[in-house]
Amino acid sequence: MMCAMKIRHRLNYDASPEEVYEMLSDPAFREKVCEAMDTVSHDVVIDRGEEGMSVRIDMVQRTQGVPGFAKKVVGDTTRIIQSEEWVAAQSADLEVEIPGKPGHIRGTITLTGDDSSTVESFAGEATISIPLVGGKLEGLIGKLFVLGMDTEERVGAAWLVGQR
């Protein structure tokens, strides 16, 4: 039986939702986040439409510090593909895949706020379909995902005050 680990996380910005959306739609910002996450490699593709955008970030990350039981599954590095489908400037569907591995993170991102502040909220779940260690791995990838979001928040706060 496969169950999923719920993930809820919030990022706070001192900028309007429109400014945060513009930041999130800038490939240079997304690349700066990948660099801050110390990725081995990354490729960012953003396709903006009239009302939304598609974001695809294909990255390779080191797995140093990952517990031994997990390293047997993921190796020394792991490829991660993050896809976001923004149907409007207020919300997106997000999926994080690990190609060739039996797991993913899926959920939604929402931007709410006013002229001077924005909350970027994520609500979703991590699912790993490996007997016995799946639950431990879900907790691990959930934690790593939240750490990545926290890195995005730090880079975003600097970006929004002009540190690019």
Secondary structure as UniProt FT lines:
FT   STRAND          5..13
FT   HELIX           17..24
FT   HELIX           27..36
FT   TURN            37..38
FT   STRAND          41..48
FT   STRAND          53..62
FT   TURN            64..65
FT   HELIX           68..74
FT   STRAND          77..88
FT   TURN            89..90
FT   STRAND          91..97
FT   TURN            99..100
FT   STRAND          103..113
FT   STRAND          118..128
FT   TURN            131..133
FT   HELIX           134..160
FT   TURN            161..162
//
